[in-house]
Amino acid sequence: MTPDWKYCITLYRADWPDIEQWCVVNLGNFDDTWYKLGIDIAQQVVDGRVKTIWYFKQDHHAVLFALKWS
């Protein structure tokens, strides 16, 4: 990621569409204040976990996200 996306959180949860909706409502638009990499299909095939990686430009957005979803 570019230097603008300083804060990264990795989740192993299948409810990522709910998380995306929460981000839009609480943090703003995708690719403006937050960004999500797509699901790692290989990880899901190997061990059944759904892995998503979330990036944030501002520390307080990353903290709110972690408090809610981690």
N, C-alpha and C positions, 0 to 999 in steps of 0.2 A: 504494500500500500504506500501511498505518498506520505510525506512527512506531516500533512494536515491531519491524518487519521492516527493520532498518537496513542489512543487507548483501545485495547483489544480484549474481548471476552469470548471464550469458547464455551458453548453449551452442548450438552448431550441430551436433547429433549425433542420429542416428536411434535410438540405443539407450537412449532415455529410460526405458523400463520397467525395464531393468537398473539404471539410476541411481536410480530411485525405490526399488527393493528395497534397494539399498545404503544409501540414506538411512534407511529404516526400521530396518535392522539396526544401523547405526552411529551414527545421530543421534537416533533416536526417532520418534515418530508425526508423520504429516502434520498440518499446521496447529497443531502444538504447538511444535516446534523448527525446522521447515522448511516451506516452502510452494512449490508450483510452479504457474506460470501454464500454461494449456493451450498446445498447439501452435499456432503462427501459420500457419494454412492458406494465407493469402495469400502469405506469404514462401515457402512451399514451392512454390506454383504458379509464382511469378515466377522463382525461381532454383534450385529443387530442394533447397534446404537446409531441414532441420528445426530450427526455432528454439524453444527452451524458455528460460524465465526462472525462476530459482530464488532464493528469498529465505530469509534466516536471521536469527534473533534474536540469536545470539551470534557474535562474531567468530571464535572458534576452530572453530566448526562450518563457517563459510564457508571458512576456511583449509584444513581437512581436505578439504572438498568440492573446492576448487580444485586442491589437490595431486593428488587422485585423478582428476578428470575433465577438467581443463583442459589 
